[in-house]
Amino acid sequence: MIDLRGKRAVVTGGARGIGAATVDAFRAAGAEAISVAKSTHGDLADPDNCRRAAASIGAPVHFLVVNHGIWVPEEASLAAMPAEQWRRTMSANLDSYFHVIHAFAPLIPAGGAIVLVASTAGQRGEAGHADYAASKGATISLTKSLAVEMAPGVRVNCVAPGWVDTEMCALPFAGGGRARIEAGIPLARVAAPADVAGPILFLCSDLARHVTGEILNVNGGSVLCG
Ligand SMILES: NC(=O)c1ccc[n+]([C@@H]2O[C@H](COP(=O)([O-])OP(=O)(O)OC[C@H]3O[C@@H](n4cnc5c(N)ncnc54)[C@H](OP(=O)(O)O)[C@@H]3O)[C@@H](O)[C@H]2O)c1
């Protein structure tokens, strides 16, 4: 139903997890999809790595999915959180989003779209993970700011996933953790990466041609906010 033949997509963090499923979904829809990840292009918190990646890929980039990120699994109250952890999360999850958008936005033609990946943590906070929640809350406000700045040519939207079955969640899912988490989700399951890739493709497609500045919940009903 979604036909993206002739289009090019760049997906950050496309080597694994949600990003890899998004690369697969773009390819299934006929688009060319390119992953930009740490293992292939270096740390995207370094603006030089972003500039090099953008220069080597070149225009046009019809769709930019800014998805890469980290989540420190060990819980730490903000009062006890090492400053190094705070800086590392902000660098990986927020500074890098600025540098990626800075480098790639000039390659996006009119009619293109950006999708950023936030989290339920950015909507409701996450005790024990305030660094992550703050970075994802910032991603949500960044989406809304950028959507107006880039209109009318380029649409900018965001997905806010809840728990997703990726390496990021190996620790909380261990030892019966997954079943406990699923008991609190109205749709009673943790999302597969493809469950997030589909809404990302929708937001890039013409089906969403009048949608910009939107934060799309992809959480099985666990956080119901508009
Ligand atoms: N999993 C969840 O439950 C969940 C829930 C809500 C939101 N999210 C968000 O969804 C996005 C994807 O998460 P995921 O679960 O798919 O994670 P994942 O499986 O851990 O994969 C993360 C990807 O991001 C890349 N990456 C991380 N830091 C990077 C950096 N500084 N520079 C360049 N690349 C970097 C990694 O590159 P390499 O492969 O090269 O290491 C990897 O490809 C993240 O923004 C995450 O916060 C995830």
The ligand as a Tripos MOL2 file, in Angstrom:
@<TRIPOS>MOLECULE
LIG
   48    52     1     0     0
SMALL
NO_CHARGES

@<TRIPOS>ATOM
      1 N1         13.8620   -0.5290   22.6780 N.am      1 LIG1
      2 C1         12.9360    0.1630   23.3050 C.2       1 LIG1
      3 O1         12.1890   -0.3610   24.1500 O.2       1 LIG1
      4 C2         12.7340    1.6230   22.9600 C.ar      1 LIG1
      5 C3         11.6180    2.2550   23.5120 C.ar      1 LIG1
      6 C4         11.3950    3.5940   23.2250 C.ar      1 LIG1
      7 C5         12.2800    4.2690   22.4190 C.ar      1 LIG1
      8 N2         13.3670    3.6360   21.9220 N.ar      1 LIG1
      9 C6         14.2760    4.4120   21.0890 C.3       1 LIG1
     10 O2         14.3440    3.8310   19.8080 O.3       1 LIG1
     11 C7         15.6070    4.1030   19.2240 C.3       1 LIG1
     12 C8         16.2360    2.7960   18.7440 C.3       1 LIG1
     13 O3         16.3600    1.9510   19.8660 O.3       1 LIG1
     14 P1         16.6730    0.3870   19.7390 P.3       1 LIG1
     15 O4         15.9580   -0.2600   20.8570 O.co2     1 LIG1
     16 O5         16.4660   -0.0670   18.3440 O.co2     1 LIG1
     17 O6         18.2310    0.4140   20.1170 O.3       1 LIG1
     18 P2         19.4070   -0.6180   19.8070 P.3       1 LIG1
     19 O7         18.8780   -1.9320   19.3520 O.co2     1 LIG1
     20 O8         20.2800   -0.5550   21.0180 O.co2     1 LIG1
     21 O9         20.1590    0.0680   18.5670 O.3       1 LIG1
     22 C9         20.6690    1.3500   18.7190 C.3       1 LIG1
     23 C10        21.2640    1.8080   17.3960 C.3       1 LIG1
     24 O10        21.7240    3.1600   17.5990 O.3       1 LIG1
     25 C11        23.0780    3.2550   17.1930 C.3       1 LIG1
     26 N3         23.7420    4.2570   18.0430 N.ar      1 LIG1
     27 C12        23.6580    4.4020   19.3840 C.ar      1 LIG1
     28 N4         24.3730    5.4510   19.8040 N.ar      1 LIG1
     29 C13        24.9290    5.9850   18.6820 C.ar      1 LIG1
     30 C14        25.7880    7.0880   18.4390 C.ar      1 LIG1
     31 N5         26.2330    7.8820   19.4480 N.pl3     1 LIG1
     32 N6         26.1610    7.3440   17.1660 N.ar      1 LIG1
     33 C15        25.7380    6.5630   16.1550 C.ar      1 LIG1
     34 N7         24.9210    5.5080   16.3180 N.ar      1 LIG1
     35 C16        24.5340    5.2300   17.5690 C.ar      1 LIG1
     36 C17        23.6670    1.8620   17.3460 C.3       1 LIG1
     37 O11        24.7640    1.7370   16.4730 O.3       1 LIG1
     38 P3         25.6570    0.3840   16.3890 P.3       1 LIG1
     39 O12        24.7380   -0.7030   15.9360 O.co2     1 LIG1
     40 O13        26.6900    0.6900   15.3960 O.co2     1 LIG1
     41 O14        26.1770    0.1790   17.7800 O.co2     1 LIG1
     42 C18        22.4630    0.9720   16.9700 C.3       1 LIG1
     43 O15        22.4280    0.7610   15.5780 O.3       1 LIG1
     44 C19        16.4300    4.8270   20.2960 C.3       1 LIG1
     45 O16        16.3810    6.2010   20.0920 O.3       1 LIG1
     46 C20        15.7100    4.4520   21.5660 C.3       1 LIG1
     47 O17        15.9140    5.3940   22.5980 O.3       1 LIG1
     48 C21        13.6090    2.3210   22.1560 C.ar      1 LIG1
@<TRIPOS>BOND
     1     1     2 1
     2     2     3 2
     3     2     4 1
     4     4     5 ar
     5     4    48 ar
     6     5     6 ar
     7     6     7 ar
     8     7     8 ar
     9     8     9 1
    10     8    48 ar
    11     9    10 1
    12     9    46 1
    13    10    11 1
    14    11    12 1
    15    11    44 1
    16    12    13 1
    17    13    14 1
    18    14    15 2
    19    14    16 1
    20    14    17 1
    21    17    18 1
    22    18    19 2
    23    18    20 1
    24    18    21 1
    25    21    22 1
    26    22    23 1
    27    23    24 1
    28    23    42 1
    29    24    25 1
    30    25    26 1
    31    25    36 1
    32    26    27 ar
    33    26    35 ar
    34    27    28 ar
    35    28    29 ar
    36    29    30 ar
    37    29    35 ar
    38    30    31 1
    39    30    32 ar
    40    32    33 ar
    41    33    34 ar
    42    34    35 ar
    43    36    37 1
    44    36    42 1
    45    37    38 1
    46    38    39 2
    47    38    40 1
    48    38    41 1
    49    42    43 1
    50    44    45 1
    51    44    46 1
    52    46    47 1
@<TRIPOS>SUBSTRUCTURE
     1 LIG1         1 GROUP 0 **** ****
